[in-house]
């Protein structure tokens, strides 16, 4: 039961992270608070950032 709840949270979080309304600065904070969230970003979302921004997000997540 708990695993199902966590799965739903992850799915909801993916929707939030990949919403174009959220900006780069917000994502930096979110990823800084939980590095695993970087892995939830879609390629499409990452493509919307500059190379420098993508590299910075990756660095924050490492």
C-alpha positions in Angstrom: 0.0 0.0 0.0 2.7 2.5 0.9 4.6 1.6 -2.3 1.5 2.5 -4.3 1.2 5.8 -2.5 4.8 6.6 -3.3 4.3 5.7 -6.9 1.4 8.1 -7.2 3.4 10.8 -5.6 6.2 10.2 -8.1 3.7 10.3 -11.0 2.2 13.6 -9.7 5.7 15.0 -9.2 6.7 14.2 -12.8 3.7 16.1 -14.0 4.7 19.1 -11.9 8.3 19.0 -12.9 7.6 18.7 -16.6 5.0 21.5 -16.6 6.4 24.4 -18.7 4.9 26.9 -16.2 7.6 26.1 -13.7 10.8 28.0 -14.4 14.5 27.1 -14.1 15.0 28.7 -10.7 12.2 26.7 -9.2 13.6 23.5 -10.6 17.0 24.3 -9.1 15.4 24.6 -5.6 13.4 21.4 -6.1 16.4 19.4 -7.3 18.6 20.9 -4.6 16.2 19.6 -2.0 16.0 16.1 -3.5 18.6 15.2 -6.1 16.6 12.2 -7.3 14.0 14.5 -8.8 16.5 15.4 -11.6 15.9 11.9 -13.0 12.2 12.6 -13.3 12.7 15.4 -15.8 11.7 14.5 -19.3 14.1 15.1 -22.3 11.5 17.5 -23.6 11.7 19.6 -20.4 15.5 19.6 -20.4 15.6 20.6 -24.1 13.8 23.8 -23.1 16.9 24.9 -21.2 20.2 26.2 -22.4 23.2 23.8 -22.3 24.6 25.9 -19.4 21.3 25.5 -17.5 21.1 21.7 -18.2 24.7 21.3 -16.9 23.9 23.3 -13.8 20.9 21.2 -13.0 23.0 18.0 -13.6 25.7 19.4 -11.2 23.1 20.2 -8.5 21.8 16.7 -8.8 25.2 15.1 -8.5 
